[in-house]
């Protein structure tokens, strides 16, 4: 094998993958710059369109969600602003600016999405849950479970004589107890998000009608009033309609334009 030379990393053929990655990231960076320039110039419609494109291409970009909420608020589109602010909140609940925008937009819109409202309550569980997003708690829980498994492995090693009992037993026992406690805390914090932790979760940003079939033409179908701020899981889609499934078991169809996905772009 030839000897490795560090200078070979700078050869054009080795820099090509990095150039491709930079070229792929360039459109998103340009959209963000254009959106900020439009917002500072007072062209809030163009800023909202640019940040909306960023959200469509990367629905987990909480900063784009937050900025989109700001641009919508400047146009007095408070319902959509509150829904986007709710998405930014569940994706990054510890950011102070996200919390401020959520409070303002929900106050002006006149509703707080149901799963978000429970998180805004004062309590030890709610305070713990707001330290990280549902995905963050899942990752922390997985790390705690892996640590617990390592502790059990150390106890097994001690039982078979591969580790000294005088230090393996107290260390493994204490670490196992802490790992299980951390895992339980992560599980409780994740469950506090309710359906907002589901990647199919949506928020209804304006009052409408829940229909039994995906059409407005059938007058014989069953309809139910749907309040703004309602949260559900979008389990099916048909043309421009989405079927919602609520925690109480109720289901129905609403137009896609009346929803904001908390974790997805809504295009699938």
C-alpha positions in Angstrom: 0.0 0.0 0.0 1.3 3.5 -0.8 2.1 5.7 2.2 -0.7 8.2 3.0 0.1 11.8 2.4 -2.0 14.4 4.1 -1.5 16.9 1.3 -3.4 14.5 -1.0 -6.6 15.7 0.6 -6.3 19.0 -1.2 -6.1 17.4 -4.7 -9.0 18.5 -6.9 -10.4 14.9 -7.2 -10.7 14.7 -3.4 -12.2 18.1 -3.0 -15.0 17.3 -5.5 -17.4 15.8 -2.9 -17.1 18.9 -0.7 -17.8 21.1 -3.7 -20.9 19.1 -4.5 -22.1 19.4 -0.9 -21.5 23.2 -1.0 -23.4 23.5 -4.3 -26.3 21.6 -2.8 -26.4 23.9 0.2 -26.0 27.1 -1.8 -29.7 27.4 -2.9 -30.9 27.2 0.7 -28.4 29.8 1.8 -29.5 32.1 -1.0 -33.1 31.7 -0.1 -32.4 32.5 3.5 -30.4 35.6 2.5 -33.2 36.8 0.2 -35.8 36.2 2.8 -33.9 38.3 5.4 -33.3 41.1 2.9 -37.0 41.1 1.9 -38.1 41.2 5.6 -35.8 44.1 6.4 -37.1 46.0 3.4 -40.7 45.5 4.5 -41.6 43.1 1.8 -43.2 40.6 4.2 -45.1 38.7 1.5 -41.8 37.9 -0.4 -40.1 37.0 2.9 -42.9 34.6 3.8 -42.8 33.0 0.4 -39.0 32.5 0.7 -39.1 31.1 4.2 -42.1 28.9 3.1 -39.9 27.4 0.4 -37.2 26.7 3.0 -39.7 25.0 5.2 -41.0 22.9 2.3 -37.4 21.7 1.5 -36.4 21.3 5.1 -39.4 21.0 7.4 -37.2 20.4 10.5 -35.6 23.8 10.1 -37.1 25.4 13.2 -35.4 28.8 12.5 -37.2 29.0 9.1 -40.5 28.1 10.8 -39.9 30.8 13.4 -39.0 33.4 10.7 -42.0 32.4 8.6 -44.2 32.9 11.7 -42.8 36.4 12.0 -43.4 37.3 8.4 -47.0 36.0 8.5 -47.6 38.0 11.7 -46.5 41.1 9.9 -49.3 40.5 7.4 -51.9 39.9 10.2 -52.2 36.2 9.2 -52.2 35.3 12.8 -53.8 31.8 12.5 -51.0 30.6 10.2 -48.4 32.5 12.2 -49.6 30.7 15.4 -49.4 27.3 13.7 -45.9 27.9 12.4 -44.8 29.2 15.8 -46.2 26.0 17.4 -44.1 23.9 15.0 -41.0 25.9 15.8 -41.8 25.5 19.5 -42.1 21.7 19.5 -38.9 21.5 17.4 -36.9 23.8 19.7 -38.9 24.6 22.9 -35.9 26.0 24.8 -35.3 29.0 22.6 -36.6 32.2 24.3 -37.4 34.0 21.0 -39.5 31.0 19.9 -41.5 31.1 23.1 -42.1 34.9 22.8 -43.4 34.5 19.2 -45.6 31.6 20.2 -47.2 33.6 23.0 -47.7 36.7 20.8 -49.1 34.9 17.8 -51.4 32.6 19.8 -52.7 35.6 21.7 -53.5 37.5 18.5 -54.9 34.4 16.8 -57.2 33.6 19.7 -56.2 30.0 20.2 -53.4 27.8 21.5 -53.0 24.4 19.8 -54.1 21.7 22.2 -50.9 19.8 22.8 -48.9 23.0 23.0 -51.3 24.4 25.6 -50.6 21.5 28.0 -46.9 22.1 27.7 -47.3 25.8 28.6 -48.7 24.8 32.0 -46.6 25.4 35.1 -45.3 22.1 36.6 -42.2 20.0 37.0 -43.1 17.7 34.1 -43.8 20.5 31.7 -40.6 22.3 32.7 -38.7 19.2 32.1 -40.3 18.5 28.7 -39.6 22.0 27.5 -35.8 21.5 27.9 -35.7 19.6 24.6 -37.7 18.5 21.6 -39.4 15.0 21.4 -36.6 13.8 19.1 -34.0 15.1 21.6 -35.7 13.1 24.4 -35.7 10.0 22.2 -32.0 10.3 21.6 -31.3 10.9 25.3 -33.5 7.9 26.2 -31.6 5.7 23.8 -28.3 6.8 25.3 -29.7 6.1 28.8 -30.8 2.6 27.7 -27.4 1.9 26.2 -25.7 3.0 29.4 -28.0 0.7 31.4 -27.1 -2.2 29.0 -23.4 -1.5 29.5 -23.9 -1.6 33.3 -25.7 -4.9 33.0 -22.8 -6.2 30.9 -20.4 -5.1 33.6 -22.4 -7.0 36.2 -22.3 -10.1 34.0 -18.5 -9.7 33.6 -18.2 -9.5 37.4 -20.3 -12.6 37.8 -18.1 -14.6 35.4 -15.0 -13.4 37.2 -13.8 -10.9 34.5 -14.1 -7.9 36.7 -13.2 -7.4 40.4 -16.3 -7.4 42.6 -15.0 -4.7 45.0 -15.3 -2.0 42.3 -17.6 -3.4 39.6 -20.6 -4.0 41.9 -20.9 -0.5 43.4 -20.0 1.3 40.2 -22.3 -0.7 38.0 -25.2 -0.6 40.5 -25.0 3.1 40.9 -24.6 3.8 37.2 -27.5 1.4 36.4 -29.8 3.2 38.9 -28.9 6.6 37.4 -29.4 5.3 33.8 -32.8 3.9 34.6 -33.8 7.1 36.3 -32.7 9.1 33.3 -34.5 6.8 30.9 -37.7 7.2 32.9 -37.4 11.0 32.9 -36.8 10.9 29.1 -39.9 8.8 28.6 -42.1 11.0 30.8 -40.8 14.2 29.0 -41.5 12.6 25.6 -45.0 11.5 26.5 -45.8 15.1 27.7 -45.8 16.2 24.1 -48.8 14.0 23.3 -49.7 13.8 19.6 -47.3 16.7 18.9 -44.5 14.1 19.1 -46.0 12.2 16.2 -44.3 13.2 12.9 -47.8 13.2 11.2 -49.2 15.8 13.7 -51.0 18.8 12.2 -52.6 22.0 13.6 -55.8 23.4 12.1 -55.0 27.2 11.8 -58.6 28.4 11.0 -62.1 27.3 11.9 -63.6 25.0 9.4 -65.7 21.8 8.9 -64.7 18.2 9.5 -66.3 16.1 6.7 -67.0 12.4 6.5 -65.9 12.2 2.8 -63.3 14.3 1.0 -65.6 16.6 -1.0 -67.8 19.6 -0.5 -70.3 18.4 -3.2 -72.0 15.7 -1.2 -74.6 17.5 0.9 -75.8 14.3 2.6 -72.4 13.6 4.3 -71.9 14.1 8.0 -70.2 17.3 9.0 -68.8 18.6 12.3 -67.5 22.1 13.2 -63.7 22.1 13.6 -62.2 24.8 15.8 -59.0 26.6 15.0 -56.1 25.3 17.1 -57.3 21.7 16.9 -54.5 19.2 16.7 -54.7 15.7 15.1 -52.7 13.1 13.2 -52.9 13.2 9.4 -53.1 9.5 8.5 -54.4 9.7 4.9 -54.4 12.1 1.9 -56.5 12.3 -1.2 -55.9 15.0 -3.8 -56.2 18.3 -1.9 -57.8 16.7 1.2 -56.3 15.2 4.4 -58.0 12.8 6.8 -57.5 13.7 10.4 -57.5 11.2 13.3 -58.2 12.8 16.8 -57.2 11.3 20.1 -60.8 10.6 21.0 -61.2 8.3 17.9 -63.0 10.8 15.7 -61.9 11.1 12.1 -62.8 13.3 9.2 -61.5 15.1 6.1 -60.4 18.8 5.7 -58.7 20.7 2.9 -54.9 20.7 3.0 -54.8 24.5 2.9 -56.3 24.7 6.4 -53.5 22.7 8.0 -49.9 23.2 9.1 -47.8 20.1 9.6 -45.6 20.3 12.7 -42.8 18.1 11.4 -43.4 17.6 7.7 -43.7 19.9 4.7 -47.2 18.7 4.0 -46.4 17.8 0.4 -46.6 14.1 1.0 
